[in-house]
Each structure stands twice: as structure tokens, then as C-alpha cells.
Amino acid sequence: MIDSSVMSAAKARDPRSAIGRSPDALTLQERLAFAGKYIALEIYTPKTLPLRTIEAIGDSLEACLRILRERGLDPRQFEFQRLPPPY
């Protein structure tokens, strides 16, 4: 049997697990593990109406830019912010 707390802890250490998810949907463990990291969210416009999902996460803005480019996304279409702690 697999211990789910071990899997959750491992998932919380891998920032890539946050890509494609809303910052509000992160677990408490993930929020604690990722607090202070930079995230990229697509810029809202009436034409795009993006889902507010994390498209890149990293320790620096440069890391976020690199991840976006690796995924074939245009960094000019994103806003960047630091993920705050959960409380």
C-alpha cells in the first residue's frame, strides 16, 4: 500500500506539479513549500478570458521565463507574482 502522506510531500517538493492549476487550488503543504516562488499567470483580457492557472513556477523571474519559452508560450502574455504563504 502507498502512503499518501509520502506522495503528498513528494508532490509538494516538485513545483512542476503546480503548473496548470489555480493558485487557490494548491494544498496547504504545497503553499508552504512554494511560498516565495514566482508564478506566471496569463494576463486577463476580455478577448482571452484566461483561466487563472499557474503556467510557470520558479525561484526567479528568469526561471519562469525559461519555463514559458520551453513550453512554447510567449512571456509577454503573462503577469508574474510571488506566491504568498497560506497565512
Residue pairs with C-beta under 8 A, 6 or more apart in sequence:
8 27
8 29
9 29
11 17
11 30
12 27
12 29
12 30
12 32
12 33
12 34
13 33
15 34
15 37
15 57
15 58
16 57
17 30
18 26
18 30
18 34
18 39
18 54
18 57
19 53
19 54
19 55
19 56
19 57
19 67
20 53
20 54
20 55
21 53
21 54
22 51
22 52
22 53
22 54
23 39
23 41
23 52
23 54
23 83
24 52
26 34
28 86
31 83
31 85
31 86
32 85
32 86
34 57
34 83
35 83
35 84
35 85
35 86
36 82
36 83
36 85
37 57
37 58
37 59
37 82
37 83
38 57
38 58
38 59
38 60
38 61
38 63
38 64
38 80
38 81
38 82
38 83
39 54
39 56
39 57
39 64
39 80
39 81
39 82
39 83
40 54
40 55
40 56
40 57
40 64
40 67
40 68
40 75
40 78
40 79
40 80
41 50
41 52
41 53
41 54
41 55
41 78
41 79
41 80
41 81
42 48
42 50
42 51
42 52
42 53
42 55
42 77
42 78
42 79
43 50
43 77
43 78
43 79
44 50
55 67
55 68
55 71
55 73
55 78
56 63
56 64
56 65
56 67
56 68
56 71
56 73
56 78
57 64
57 67
57 83
58 64
58 66
58 67
61 80
64 75
64 78
64 80
65 75
68 74
68 75
68 78
69 75
